[in-house]
């Protein structure tokens, strides 16, 4: 009898959500309404940042963040952005990180990858900051946090050298529940983009949210997520908006997704903890195993561990071996710089070149029991 496949991703939806979703569907109000407001309040309380706005995806959050950064903010020494200005970003991420930058007419400049964490390499980042670099964008790979204090130090030096402070956008799509030096991401003075997509720790089927460093940016984001319309402004004709000072987008969340998020929320801390526990188990059990290198972990980093990445010798052989054991593996994201649509942006990234030949992700989600993860380790220790 063959063993059931151990999958890399699985969707969690709370079993008690069916009737509430049905009630919303039959209510006649399924767009952005009271459930979105309720869900936002839950997220603000959990993250600890009142300047939070829900959206229909993390991709929309990234697009909106880049769009909002175009306007100069003198009190923050943000420079304002023109078409063709640079965004310094990692190529090792989902294309959803970087394509919104192209959609905002920004020029991508790739930064190499830290081979010990899969995050952006901070030394290479600092070396590439010029007066053309207006946005610094990075993903917290697998939930493992970038060293935000070091980023701030780099920006302090850059500000003295180039006369302004590039805007920092954190792609937190992997990182709901990650803490940096004891504090949840979304509270460190940057624009942060979170995902509530289907296979993330925390799903609303699809959706995302944006955390912002101040209330003025929050007010602007709330307008721009719905065409620039102030939904709360008094109107003589409720279907006809007042003046739109700044055009916006259709990026808002709806009450159906928000309801799913509300009912999934009570389970999330426990689910995230299972990811963390499984990753910690792998780190212990795979330390010193021939052909395996664990990723680096700092004491200050409390990763949400959405995916568990290791480096392996003869990676393709390893993948075939694990497939034979009925265990799913993947690199999860292709490096963005290899795609033909950005071929003209290619530059040498020697650390990433080596890393992508070694890295692989193994199942570590909430659905694994102790027997499953023991089996994963057993198959790895057999060799390939």
Beta strands, then each sheet from edge to edge (+ up, - down):
strand 1: 52-55
strand 2: 86-90
strand 3: 107-111
strand 4: 133-139
strand 5: 167-171
strand 6: 179-180
strand 7: 183-184
strand 8: 191-195
strand 9: 208-211
strand 10: 292-294
strand 11: 301-302
strand 12: 308-312
strand 13: 329-330
strand 14: 359-362
sheet 1: 1+ 9- 8+ 5+ 4+ 2+ 3+
sheet 2: 7+ 6- 11+
sheet 3: 10+ 12- 14+ 13-
end
